[in-house]
Amino acid sequence: MIFRTWQNGLPTEVEVCPVELPGRGTRLTERPFTHLPYLIEALIDALLPLLDQPFAFFGHSLGALISFELARQLRRQHDVHPIRVIVSGAGAPHVRHRKRHTQTLPDEEFLAELRSLNGTPEEVLKHHELMQIMLPFLRADFALYETYSYAAEPPLNCPITAFGGLQDQEARHDDLAAWRDQTRGSFSMRMFPGDHFFLNTSHSLLLPALSQELL
């Protein structure tokens, strides 16, 4: 949902194609993925028909990991490459060092973890009935991340851009800078005011930077 308005802030040459994963939005009744390889295969089936013109991937947090592995799988299976991968709010996969088991925490501890990330409004966290609906796909997201195992491969040929929040304790400067090792192309990094969800609070700064990278 967060990406639906981005079209208004990007150049007309860029078409924004948000991806809605199972378990949320209009797909709320579908079972969410809990293991990344299965999700990547499903994404390739859905996206490959659209990749007949230049395309880029943008992913924030877990979405950055999904974008990266999606680009690697497209290379392996179809020799198809994005013009750029833009990762946001996520450290490079080969240097992940804060392994947790958030997905299995009791509800109260799990909600406390969500609260610490500062990405879910407090009124939502306190809405018991709504959280009972949201908890399964939120736990599934943590499972995707926490069961992920990085496998070394040659770097991508396309450029990588990394965006980060200056106050983000989940993806710090050095974690973001390590994405440089994952590309044979150019690498750039930009930091914005805000914490892990700086893409909400620094929206007016992020979209012009994104436009510049794409153009």
N, CA, C and O of each residue as an XYZ file, in Angstrom:
860
protein
N       0.819     -1.210      0.000
C       0.000      0.000      0.000
C       0.855      1.264      0.000
O       0.489      2.278     -0.595
N       1.996      1.186      0.675
C       2.811      2.391      0.836
C       3.328      2.924     -0.498
O       3.607      4.116     -0.625
N       3.456      2.043     -1.494
C       4.035      2.448     -2.774
C       2.998      2.968     -3.767
O       3.364      3.449     -4.840
N       1.725      2.881     -3.433
C       0.690      3.227     -4.418
C       0.716      4.696     -4.815
O       0.320      5.038     -5.929
N       1.170      5.564     -3.931
C       1.194      7.002     -4.240
C       2.527      7.447     -4.833
O       2.676      8.610     -5.208
N       3.497      6.538     -4.924
C       4.827      6.940     -5.374
C       4.841      7.380     -6.829
O       5.703      8.164     -7.225
N       3.911      6.895     -7.626
C       3.865      7.279     -9.035
C       3.801      8.791     -9.187
O       4.368      9.347    -10.128
N       3.106      9.465     -8.257
C       2.936     10.923     -8.337
C       4.238     11.676     -8.111
O       4.363     12.830     -8.523
N       5.222     11.033     -7.455
C       6.462     11.720     -7.130
C       7.644     11.287     -7.964
O       8.773     11.707     -7.709
N       7.397     10.442     -8.970
C       8.482      9.951     -9.820
C       8.286     10.412    -11.256
O       7.173     10.777    -11.635
N       9.338     10.405    -12.063
C       9.221     10.859    -13.458
C       8.181     10.043    -14.230
O       7.922      8.884    -13.908
N       7.599     10.659    -15.240
C       6.575      9.982    -16.024
C       7.143      8.783    -16.778
O       6.396      7.886    -17.171
N       8.465      8.763    -16.983
C       9.076      7.623    -17.675
C       9.103      6.365    -16.809
O       9.351      5.266    -17.305
N       8.847      6.534    -15.519
C       8.925      5.418    -14.575
C       7.519      4.963    -14.218
O       6.683      5.768    -13.806
N       7.264      3.683    -14.375
C       5.994      3.099    -13.952
C       6.213      2.336    -12.653
O       7.059      1.444    -12.584
N       5.457      2.684    -11.637
C       5.548      2.009    -10.342
C       4.612      0.805    -10.347
O       3.418      0.937    -10.615
N       5.162     -0.364    -10.050
C       4.384     -1.611    -10.010
C       4.507     -2.233     -8.626
O       5.366     -3.089     -8.414
N       3.669     -1.822     -7.681
C       3.768     -2.384     -6.328
C       3.396     -3.862     -6.324
O       2.518     -4.298     -7.068
N       4.077     -4.620     -5.477
C       3.801     -6.046     -5.325
C       3.086     -6.266     -3.997
O       3.577     -5.866     -2.942
N       1.934     -6.898     -4.062
C       1.188     -7.227     -2.845
C       1.341     -8.721     -2.571
O       0.871     -9.558     -3.342
N       1.996     -9.035     -1.479
C       2.274    -10.432     -1.147
C       1.053    -11.102     -0.516
O       0.198    -10.418      0.045
N       0.964    -12.420     -0.599
C      -0.136    -13.128      0.074
C      -0.169    -12.818      1.564
O       0.869    -12.675      2.211
N      -1.381    -12.717      2.093
C      -1.549    -12.494      3.522
C      -1.828    -11.064      3.904
O      -1.934    -10.756      5.091
N      -1.951    -10.171      2.924
C      -2.212     -8.764      3.257
C      -3.046     -8.113      2.157
O      -3.145     -8.616      1.038
N      -3.647     -6.965      2.522
C      -4.438     -6.221      1.544
C      -5.555     -7.058      0.957
O      -6.300     -7.714      1.685
N      -5.669     -7.032     -0.359
C      -6.713     -7.803     -1.032
C      -6.430     -9.300     -1.018
O      -7.275    -10.096     -1.428
N      -5.234     -9.692     -0.544
C      -4.843    -11.108     -0.495
C      -4.775    -11.609      0.954
O      -4.032    -12.535      1.281
N      -5.562    -10.975      1.790
C      -5.492    -11.247      3.225
C      -5.827    -12.698      3.560
O      -5.301    -13.245      4.529
N      -6.688    -13.321      2.776
C      -7.112    -14.684      3.090
C      -6.141    -15.739      2.570
O      -6.309    -16.925      2.856
N      -5.121    -15.320      1.806
C      -4.152    -16.275      1.277
C      -3.059    -16.550      2.313
O      -2.698    -15.682      3.107
N      -2.557    -17.753      2.283
C      -1.524    -18.143      3.246
C      -0.204    -17.451      2.910
O       0.268    -17.549      1.777
N       0.397    -16.754      3.871
C       1.667    -16.070      3.591
C       2.831    -17.042      3.485
O       2.801    -18.132      4.057
N       3.856    -16.636      2.747
C       5.074    -17.438      2.630
C       5.912    -17.287      3.897
O       5.942    -16.224      4.516
N       6.591    -18.373      4.268
C       7.484    -18.331      5.429
C       8.912    -18.722      5.065
O       9.806    -18.644      5.909
N       9.141    -19.145      3.817
C      10.488    -19.492      3.356
C      10.755    -18.771      2.041
O       9.973    -18.866      1.095
N      11.862    -18.057      1.998
C      12.143    -17.153      0.894
C      12.217    -17.847     -0.469
O      11.683    -17.289     -1.428
N      12.834    -19.017     -0.626
C      12.920    -19.619     -1.964
C      11.562    -19.833     -2.626
O      11.428    -19.650     -3.836
N      10.547    -20.221     -1.839
C       9.214    -20.429     -2.406
C       8.592    -19.097     -2.842
O       7.922    -19.019     -3.871
N       8.823    -18.067     -2.053
C       8.314    -16.750     -2.427
C       8.982    -16.253     -3.700
O       8.310    -15.698     -4.570
N      10.287    -16.441     -3.825
C      11.010    -15.987     -5.014
C      10.471    -16.675     -6.264
O      10.286    -16.024     -7.292
N      10.218    -17.971     -6.193
C       9.680    -18.700     -7.344
C       8.317    -18.148     -7.740
O       8.038    -17.974     -8.926
N       7.472    -17.874     -6.758
C       6.147    -17.326     -7.050
C       6.257    -15.938     -7.675
O       5.504    -15.607     -8.591
N       7.189    -15.130     -7.185
C       7.377    -13.789     -7.743
C       7.863    -13.855     -9.188
O       7.417    -13.072    -10.027
N       8.759    -14.767     -9.480
C       9.259    -14.892    -10.856
C       8.119    -15.269    -11.795
O       8.005    -14.710    -12.886
N       7.279    -16.207    -11.383
C       6.138    -16.592    -12.216
C       5.230    -15.401    -12.502
O       4.717    -15.256    -13.612
N       5.032    -14.546    -11.491
C       4.131    -13.410    -11.643
C       4.761    -12.258    -12.421
O       4.080    -11.586    -13.196
N       6.060    -12.026    -12.218
C       6.698    -10.821    -12.758
C       7.348    -11.012    -14.126
O       7.469    -10.054    -14.888
N       7.763    -12.224    -14.443
C       8.532    -12.435    -15.669
C       7.835    -11.891    -16.924
O       8.512    -11.302    -17.767
N       6.519    -12.058    -17.088
C       5.873    -11.494    -18.275
C       5.975     -9.971    -18.375
O       5.808     -9.414    -19.459
N       6.245     -9.293    -17.256
C       6.328     -7.825    -17.249
C       7.735     -7.313    -17.513
O       7.935     -6.109    -17.672
N       8.710     -8.211    -17.563
C      10.116     -7.804    -17.605
C      10.672     -7.784    -19.024
O      11.825     -8.148    -19.257
N       9.832     -7.351    -19.976
C      10.260     -7.261    -21.369
C      10.738     -5.857    -21.727
O      10.955     -5.549    -22.899
N      10.902     -5.012    -20.716
C      11.458     -3.676    -20.896
C      12.315     -3.359    -19.678
O      12.232     -4.066    -18.673
N      13.134     -2.318    -19.741
C      14.029     -2.047    -18.603
C      13.267     -1.916    -17.285
O      12.217     -1.276    -17.223
N      13.804     -2.527    -16.246
C      13.130     -2.524    -14.956
C      14.165     -2.426    -13.846
O      15.327     -2.794    -14.021
N      13.723     -1.924    -12.709
C      14.538     -1.855    -11.498
C      13.737     -2.436    -10.347
O      12.508     -2.471    -10.397
N      14.427     -2.889     -9.312
C      13.775     -3.363     -8.096
C      14.056     -2.389     -6.961
O      15.181     -1.918     -6.792
N      13.016     -2.094     -6.185
C      13.179     -1.354     -4.933
C      12.564     -2.183     -3.824
O      11.427     -2.642     -3.936
N      13.319     -2.374     -2.751
C      12.785     -3.103     -1.610
C      13.271     -2.511     -0.308
O      14.444     -2.165     -0.167
N      12.356     -2.394      0.649
C      12.711     -1.847      1.959
C      12.699     -2.961      2.996
O      11.770     -3.768      3.037
N      13.736     -3.004      3.839
C      13.846     -3.960      4.937
C      13.816     -5.382      4.371
O      14.702     -5.745      3.598
N      12.824     -6.190      4.733
C      12.708     -7.525      4.155
C      12.613     -7.446      2.635
O      13.131     -8.314      1.933
N      11.953     -6.411      2.128
C      11.823     -6.243      0.686
C      13.161     -6.098     -0.021
O      13.286     -6.466     -1.189
N      14.161     -5.567      0.670
C      15.495     -5.449      0.073
C      16.090     -6.831     -0.155
O      16.682     -7.091     -1.203
N      15.937     -7.712      0.818
C      16.433     -9.078      0.685
C      15.693     -9.811     -0.434
O      16.297    -10.540     -1.220
N      14.375     -9.606     -0.492
C      13.580    -10.218     -1.559
C      14.044     -9.715     -2.920
O      14.203    -10.510     -3.846
N      14.262     -8.412     -3.058
C      14.698     -7.847     -4.335
C      16.042     -8.418     -4.769
O      16.240     -8.745     -5.940
N      16.954     -8.533     -3.826
C      18.283     -9.059     -4.118
C      18.222    -10.515     -4.586
O      18.821    -10.866     -5.603
N      17.508    -11.351     -3.854
C      17.430    -12.761     -4.221
C      16.616    -12.955     -5.494
O      16.870    -13.886     -6.258
N      15.652    -12.093     -5.722
C      14.891    -12.143     -6.965
C      15.795    -11.843     -8.158
O      15.711    -12.514     -9.186
N      16.650    -10.845     -8.025
C      17.592    -10.516     -9.101
C      18.553    -11.675     -9.358
O      18.868    -11.975    -10.509
N      19.019    -12.324     -8.296
C      19.953    -13.450     -8.476
C      19.254    -14.640     -9.144
O      19.842    -15.302    -10.000
N      18.006    -14.913     -8.758
C      17.293    -16.039     -9.353
C      16.939    -15.772    -10.819
O      16.984    -16.690    -11.639
N      16.590    -14.540    -11.154
C      16.338    -14.205    -12.555
C      17.596    -14.393    -13.394
O      17.517    -14.834    -14.541
N      18.747    -14.065    -12.835
C      19.997    -14.280    -13.538
C      20.255    -15.770    -13.758
O      20.636    -16.186    -14.852
N      20.048    -16.560    -12.724
C      20.305    -17.995    -12.814
C      19.374    -18.688    -13.805
O      19.813    -19.490    -14.629
N      18.097    -18.372    -13.715
C      17.105    -19.122    -14.480
C      16.866    -18.579    -15.890
O      16.610    -19.347    -16.816
N      16.949    -17.251    -16.053
C      16.481    -16.651    -17.300
C      17.481    -15.689    -17.937
O      17.202    -15.146    -19.006
N      18.625    -15.467    -17.317
C      19.599    -14.502    -17.816
C      18.946    -13.134    -18.045
O      19.208    -12.459    -19.041
N      18.097    -12.750    -17.106
C      17.401    -11.463    -17.124
C      17.942    -10.634    -15.967
O      18.132    -11.146    -14.864
N      18.190     -9.345    -16.225
C      18.855     -8.512    -15.232
C      18.144     -7.156    -15.093
O      17.785     -6.541    -16.097
N      17.942     -6.691    -13.853
C      17.430     -5.329    -13.671
C      18.488     -4.297    -14.033
O      19.681     -4.601    -14.039
N      18.054     -3.082    -14.334
C      19.022     -2.010    -14.597
C      19.634     -1.507    -13.293
O      20.710     -0.909    -13.301
N      18.955     -1.747    -12.177
C      19.463     -1.326    -10.866
C      18.657     -2.019     -9.781
O      17.456     -2.240     -9.937
N      19.309     -2.357     -8.700
C      18.631     -2.845     -7.497
C      18.817     -1.781     -6.419
O      19.941     -1.393     -6.100
N      17.704     -1.317     -5.867
C      17.741     -0.282     -4.837
C      17.263     -0.906     -3.534
O      16.100     -1.289     -3.407
N      18.163     -1.004     -2.576
C      17.861     -1.627     -1.291
C      17.747     -0.537     -0.234
O      18.467      0.460     -0.272
N      16.839     -0.738      0.701
C      16.528      0.308      1.668
C      16.320     -0.303      3.046
O      15.588     -1.280      3.199
N      16.968      0.280      4.042
C      16.745     -0.154      5.417
C      17.127     -1.588      5.691
O      16.480     -2.258      6.495
N      18.180     -2.077      5.029
C      18.598     -3.465      5.224
C      20.094     -3.586      4.993
O      20.624     -3.057      4.015
N      20.768     -4.278      5.887
C      22.183     -4.541      5.691
C      22.391     -5.592      4.620
O      21.475     -6.343      4.286
N      23.597     -5.642      4.085
C      23.927     -6.624      3.056
C      23.759     -8.042      3.617
O      24.056     -8.282      4.787
N      23.286     -8.976      2.791
C      22.951    -10.312      3.309
C      24.144    -11.103      3.821
O      23.978    -11.982      4.666
N      25.338    -10.811      3.329
C      26.500    -11.591      3.756
C      27.095    -11.092      5.073
O      28.038    -11.693      5.588
N      26.558    -10.004      5.625
C      27.082     -9.496      6.906
C      26.000     -9.425      7.975
O      26.177     -8.755      8.992
N      24.895    -10.102      7.758
C      23.837    -10.080      8.771
C      24.370    -10.698     10.058
O      24.874    -11.821     10.056
N      24.254     -9.956     11.157
C      24.838    -10.460     12.407
C      23.899    -10.313     13.596
O      24.299    -10.555     14.735
N      22.667     -9.923     13.345
C      21.709     -9.804     14.448
C      20.602    -10.850     14.255
O      19.443    -10.512     14.015
N      20.986    -12.114     14.366
C      20.050    -13.220     14.178
C      19.151    -13.333     15.402
O      19.630    -13.394     16.534
N      17.848    -13.359     15.162
C      16.896    -13.441     16.261
C      15.888    -14.540     15.976
O      15.921    -15.182     14.927
N      14.988    -14.742     16.937
C      13.904    -15.696     16.761
C      12.592    -14.993     17.109
O      11.784    -15.493     17.891
N      12.410    -13.835     16.513
C      11.236    -13.012     16.793
C       9.952    -13.730     16.414
O       8.933    -13.581     17.088
N       9.996    -14.507     15.341
C       8.798    -15.157     14.816
C       8.104    -16.044     15.838
O       6.892    -16.239     15.754
N       8.851    -16.590     16.809
C       8.275    -17.539     17.770
C       7.987    -16.913     19.132
O       7.577    -17.616     20.056
N       8.192    -15.614     19.269
C       7.952    -14.968     20.559
C       6.470    -15.012     20.932
O       5.615    -14.992     20.046
N       6.151    -15.070     22.227
C       4.750    -14.905     22.647
C       4.209    -13.561     22.162
O       4.977    -12.635     21.897
N       2.906    -13.460     22.049
C       2.292    -12.283     21.440
C       2.766    -10.971     22.051
O       3.088    -10.034     21.320
N       2.815    -10.889     23.376
C       3.181     -9.628     24.014
C       4.620     -9.235     23.687
O       4.901     -8.064     23.430
N       5.525    -10.202     23.697
C       6.916     -9.911     23.354
C       7.065     -9.589     21.868
O       7.876     -8.748     21.480
N       6.277    -10.265     21.056
C       6.306     -9.997     19.625
C       5.834     -8.572     19.344
O       6.438     -7.867     18.536
N       4.767     -8.149     20.001
C       4.262     -6.783     19.839
C       5.282     -5.756     20.338
O       5.419     -4.681     19.754
N       5.985     -6.083     21.402
C       7.023     -5.177     21.906
C       8.129     -5.003     20.869
O       8.660     -3.906     20.699
N       8.474     -6.091     20.175
C       9.481     -6.011     19.110
C       8.986     -5.118     17.974
O       9.740     -4.295     17.455
N       7.725     -5.279     17.589
C       7.152     -4.411     16.554
C       7.187     -2.952     16.990
O       7.509     -2.061     16.204
N       6.850     -2.725     18.252
C       6.831     -1.355     18.773
C       8.221     -0.735     18.716
O       8.353      0.461     18.456
N       9.252     -1.527     18.955
C      10.619     -1.003     18.953
C      11.070     -0.587     17.557
O      11.936      0.277     17.415
N      10.485     -1.198     16.525
C      10.850     -0.841     15.148
C      10.201      0.466     14.706
O      10.639      1.086     13.737
N       9.147      0.885     15.424
C       8.521      2.186     15.189
C       7.885      2.283     13.802
O       7.827      3.365     13.220
N       7.409      1.153     13.273
C       6.777      1.185     11.963
C       5.294      0.914     11.985
O       4.628      1.020     10.955
N       4.758      0.560     13.160
C       3.335      0.262     13.293
C       2.704      1.271     14.245
O       3.167      1.411     15.377
N       1.660      1.976     13.816
C       1.032      2.981     14.695
C       0.579      2.364     16.014
O       0.109      1.227     16.053
N       0.726      3.129     17.090
C       0.387      2.613     18.418
C      -1.082      2.213     18.504
O      -1.423      1.240     19.176
N      -1.962      2.967     17.820
C      -3.386      2.626     17.877
C      -3.664      1.278     17.217
O      -4.615      0.588     17.584
N      -2.840      0.907     16.248
C      -2.981     -0.412     15.627
C      -2.491     -1.502     16.582
O      -3.139     -2.536     16.738
N      -1.348     -1.262     17.216
C      -0.796     -2.246     18.151
C      -1.743     -2.518     19.319
O      -1.764     -3.621     19.864
N      -2.520     -1.510     19.697
C      -3.434     -1.655     20.837
C      -4.797     -2.196     20.422
O      -5.638     -2.473     21.277
N      -5.024     -2.348     19.121
C      -6.313     -2.832     18.615
C      -6.260     -4.359     18.561
O      -5.739     -4.945     17.612
N      -6.814     -4.994     19.605
C      -6.638     -6.443     19.766
C      -7.174     -7.230     18.573
O      -6.493     -8.118     18.058
N      -8.391     -6.908     18.131
C      -8.989     -7.682     17.046
C      -8.189     -7.512     15.753
O      -7.983     -8.481     15.023
N      -7.745     -6.305     15.470
C      -6.964     -6.064     14.258
C      -5.625     -6.790     14.313
O      -5.192     -7.365     13.315
N      -4.967     -6.769     15.467
C      -3.681     -7.434     15.591
C      -3.812     -8.948     15.439
O      -2.896     -9.598     14.935
N      -4.937     -9.515     15.867
C      -5.132    -10.950     15.684
C      -5.203    -11.308     14.206
O      -4.822    -12.409     13.809
N      -5.690    -10.376     13.393
C      -5.715    -10.589     11.944
C      -4.320    -10.427     11.359
O      -3.930    -11.171     10.459
N      -3.563     -9.451     11.871
C      -2.270     -9.107     11.286
C      -1.128    -10.011     11.746
O      -0.152    -10.194     11.019
N      -1.243    -10.573     12.939
C      -0.125    -11.321     13.509
C       0.375    -12.465     12.625
O       1.588    -12.641     12.511
N      -0.500    -13.247     11.998
C       0.027    -14.359     11.184
C       0.951    -13.900     10.058
O       2.000    -14.509      9.849
N       0.591    -12.843      9.329
C       1.481    -12.438      8.236
C       2.691    -11.671      8.757
O       3.746    -11.692      8.124
N       2.562    -11.000      9.890
C       3.734    -10.347     10.468
C       4.748    -11.388     10.947
O       5.950    -11.229     10.738
N       4.268    -12.437     11.580
C       5.166    -13.524     11.983
C       5.785    -14.192     10.763
O       6.952    -14.583     10.788
N       4.997    -14.322      9.691
C       5.519    -14.929      8.463
C       6.653    -14.089      7.891
O       7.638    -14.636      7.395
N       6.525    -12.760      7.953
C       7.597    -11.891      7.468
C       8.885    -12.112      8.254
O       9.967    -12.206      7.674
N       8.761    -12.195      9.569
C       9.951    -12.453     10.383
C      10.522    -13.838     10.081
O      11.738    -14.031     10.102
N       9.643    -14.800      9.800
C      10.126    -16.141      9.456
C      10.906    -16.117      8.146
O      11.933    -16.786      8.027
N      10.428    -15.350      7.156
C      11.155    -15.225      5.892
C      12.576    -14.737      6.127
O      13.527    -15.247      5.535
N      12.707    -13.756      6.989
C      14.019    -13.162      7.259
C      14.891    -14.080      8.106
O      16.078    -14.256      7.830
N      14.293    -14.660      9.137
C      15.085    -15.394     10.125
C      15.446    -16.806      9.674
O      16.362    -17.406     10.236
N      14.756    -17.350      8.679
C      15.119    -18.663      8.143
C      15.996    -18.537      6.903
O      16.423    -19.546      6.340
N      16.267    -17.313      6.475
C      17.075    -17.091      5.279
C      18.531    -17.487      5.522
O      19.106    -17.189      6.569
N      19.106    -18.154      4.545
C      20.519    -18.534      4.616
C      21.219    -18.020      3.360
O      20.873    -18.416      2.247
N      22.180    -17.159      3.534
C      22.892    -16.572      2.401
C      23.830    -17.597      1.778
O      24.544    -18.309      2.486
N      23.825    -17.668      0.452
C      24.743    -18.523     -0.301
C      25.592    -17.646     -1.211
O      25.059    -16.825     -1.957
N      26.895    -17.813     -1.155
C      27.795    -16.976     -1.943
C      27.630    -17.265     -3.431
O      27.575    -18.418     -3.858
N      27.554    -16.188     -4.209
C      27.488    -16.258     -5.668
C      28.275    -15.072     -6.213
O      28.596    -14.153     -5.459
N      28.592    -15.072     -7.508
C      29.238    -13.887     -8.086
C      28.364    -12.651     -7.890
O      27.139    -12.766     -7.869
N      28.957    -11.491     -7.749
C      28.181    -10.261     -7.589
C      27.271    -10.011     -8.794
O      27.525    -10.505     -9.892
N      26.222     -9.245     -8.571
C      25.335     -8.852     -9.662
C      26.080     -7.941    -10.631
O      27.017     -7.241    -10.247
N      25.654     -7.960    -11.884
C      26.254     -7.068    -12.879
C      25.648     -5.673    -12.838
O      26.276     -4.708    -13.275
N      24.438     -5.562    -12.318
C      23.758     -4.257    -12.308
C      24.226     -3.423    -11.113
O      24.700     -3.973    -10.119
N      24.094     -2.103    -11.209
C      24.434     -1.246    -10.060
C      23.507     -1.502     -8.873
O      22.380     -1.969     -9.039
N      23.992     -1.196     -7.694
C      23.187     -1.266     -6.472
C      23.233      0.088     -5.779
O      24.296      0.692     -5.635
N      22.078      0.547     -5.357
C      21.969      1.743     -4.526
C      21.407      1.334     -3.176
O      20.441      0.574     -3.108
N      22.001      1.831     -2.107
C      21.525      1.535     -0.755
C      21.037      2.821     -0.095
O      21.754      3.821     -0.067
N      19.824      2.793      0.432
C      19.252      3.900      1.195
C      19.174      3.489      2.661
O      18.880      2.335      2.971
N      19.435      4.424      3.550
C      19.366      4.107      4.974
C      18.908      5.282      5.803
O      18.945      6.428      5.356
N      18.473      4.988      7.025
C      18.076      6.015      7.973
C      19.204      6.306      8.950
O      19.825      5.379      9.470
N      19.470      7.556      9.202
C      20.585      7.940     10.059
C      20.440      7.413     11.486
O      21.439      7.164     12.162
N      19.205      7.245     11.943
C      18.972      6.759     13.298
C      18.511      5.296     13.319
O      18.022      4.823     14.345
N      18.658      4.587     12.218
C      18.211      3.202     12.134
C      19.210      2.278     12.843
O      20.370      2.180     12.441
N      18.751      1.614     13.886
C      19.608      0.684     14.616
C      19.576     -0.722     14.030
O      20.366     -1.578     14.428
N      18.663     -0.969     13.079
C      18.559     -2.286     12.444
C      19.499     -2.411     11.260
O      20.035     -3.489     11.000
N      19.702     -1.314     10.541
C      20.584     -1.321      9.362
C      21.474     -0.091      9.450
O      21.099      0.996      9.011
N      22.636     -0.273     10.012
C      23.543      0.850     10.250
C      24.425      1.114      9.037
O      24.414      0.360      8.064
N      25.182      2.191      9.115
C      25.963      2.656      7.972
C      26.848      1.556      7.392
O      26.839      1.334      6.181
N      27.602      0.874      8.228
C      28.525     -0.150      7.736
C      27.785     -1.339      7.133
O      28.261     -1.951      6.177
N      26.610     -1.667      7.698
C      25.809     -2.764      7.147
C      25.350     -2.427      5.733
O      25.358     -3.283      4.848
N      24.955     -1.186      5.531
C      24.511     -0.735      4.211
C      25.677     -0.667      3.234
O      25.550     -1.065      2.076
N      26.814     -0.162      3.707
C      27.979     -0.013      2.832
C      28.459     -1.354      2.296
O      29.075     -1.412      1.231
N      28.181     -2.437      3.027
C      28.634     -3.766      2.601
C      27.929     -4.258      1.339
O      28.382     -5.219      0.717
N      26.822     -3.610      0.953
C      26.174     -3.975     -0.309
C      27.129     -3.760     -1.494
O      26.934     -4.343     -2.561
N      28.140     -2.941     -1.310
C      29.123     -2.694     -2.370
C      29.730     -4.009     -2.877
O      30.073     -4.126     -4.054
N      29.860     -4.988     -1.988
C      30.474     -6.267     -2.367
C      29.572     -7.116     -3.253
O      30.019     -8.115     -3.815
N      28.306     -6.726     -3.382
C      27.351     -7.562     -4.114
C      27.126     -7.105     -5.558
O      26.204     -7.584     -6.218
N      27.959     -6.184     -6.056
C      27.804     -5.733     -7.435
C      29.153     -5.557     -8.119
O      30.138     -5.138     -7.511
N      29.159     -5.894     -9.417
C      30.308     -5.579    -10.263
C      30.151     -4.185    -10.868
O      31.102     -3.624    -11.411
N      28.954     -3.639    -10.770
C      28.689     -2.311    -11.309
C      28.967     -1.238    -10.276
O      29.689     -1.462     -9.304
N      28.394     -0.089    -10.494
C      28.599      1.021     -9.565
C      27.782      0.814     -8.293
O      26.792      0.081     -8.281
N      28.218      1.473     -7.228
C      27.517      1.414     -5.959
C      27.395      2.824     -5.409
O      28.347      3.604     -5.453
N      26.223      3.143     -4.893
C      26.031      4.439     -4.236
C      25.186      4.229     -2.993
O      24.425      3.267     -2.895
N      25.333      5.143     -2.046
C      24.605      5.032     -0.785
C      24.148      6.413     -0.350
O      24.891      7.389     -0.454
N      22.923      6.485      0.136
C      22.377      7.747      0.627
C      21.723      7.513      1.976
O      21.016      6.526      2.178
N      21.970      8.436      2.894
C      21.391      8.359      4.231
C      20.377      9.481      4.398
O      20.579     10.596      3.918
N      19.278      9.167      5.089
C      18.184     10.110      5.276
C      17.877     10.264      6.763
O      18.152      9.356      7.548
N      17.316     11.395      7.153
C      16.895     11.541      8.557
C      15.820     10.506      8.881
O      14.924     10.254      8.076
N      15.922      9.904     10.078
C      14.888      8.972     10.497
C      15.435      7.632     10.929
O      16.626      7.349     10.802
N      14.527      6.808     11.449
C      14.890      5.490     11.941
C      14.620      4.440     10.868
O      14.743      4.726      9.677
N      14.254      3.226     11.279
C      14.102      2.135     10.320
C      13.036      2.425      9.272
O      13.121      1.922      8.152
N      12.049      3.218      9.614
C      10.980      3.536      8.666
C      11.105      4.976      8.164
O      10.122      5.710      8.072
N      12.340      5.353      7.843
C      12.599      6.696      7.300
C      11.874      6.925      5.986
O      11.636      8.077      5.624
N      11.514      5.881      5.260
C      10.831      6.082      3.987
C       9.449      6.696      4.190
O       8.867      7.222      3.242
N       8.918      6.637      5.405
C       7.677      7.347      5.713
C       7.953      8.789      6.110
O       7.314      9.708      5.598
N       8.900      8.992      7.020
C       9.135     10.325      7.567
C       9.964     11.206      6.636
O       9.867     12.431      6.703
N      10.788     10.593      5.759
C      11.611     11.366      4.818
C      11.146     11.168      3.377
O      11.940     11.217      2.437
N       9.849     10.946      3.230
C       9.261     10.679      1.918
C       9.606     11.755      0.902
O       9.908     11.448     -0.251
N       9.564     13.027      1.325
C       9.795     14.136      0.393
C      11.245     14.202     -0.078
O      11.527     14.787     -1.123
N      12.160     13.614      0.676
C      13.565     13.563      0.275
C      13.882     12.293     -0.513
O      14.721     12.302     -1.414
N      13.210     11.219     -0.168
C      13.521      9.932     -0.762
C      13.119      9.856     -2.231
O      13.886      9.356     -3.053
N      11.929     10.345     -2.571
C      11.468     10.210     -3.961
C      12.337     10.972     -4.957
O      12.628     10.427     -6.021
N      12.771     12.207     -4.673
C      13.722     12.852     -5.606
C      15.041     12.088     -5.740
O      15.611     12.012     -6.828
N      15.524     11.520     -4.622
C      16.753     10.731     -4.704
C      16.541      9.474     -5.538
O      17.413      9.083     -6.315
N      15.390      8.847     -5.375
C      15.056      7.668     -6.156
C      14.951      8.010     -7.655
O      15.415      7.256     -8.510
N      14.335      9.154     -7.947
C      14.225      9.606     -9.328
C      15.608      9.797     -9.958
O      15.847      9.401    -11.099
N      16.494     10.401     -9.205
C      17.853     10.646     -9.708
C      18.568      9.344     -9.999
O      19.245      9.221    -11.020
N      18.424      8.364     -9.107
C      19.085      7.078     -9.321
C      18.541      6.380    -10.567
O      19.308      5.798    -11.333
N      17.230      6.434    -10.775
C      16.626      5.738    -11.907
C      16.969      6.428    -13.226
O      17.227      5.759    -14.226
N      16.975      7.740    -13.232
C      17.257      8.462    -14.475
C      18.726      8.468    -14.837
O      19.108      9.039    -15.858
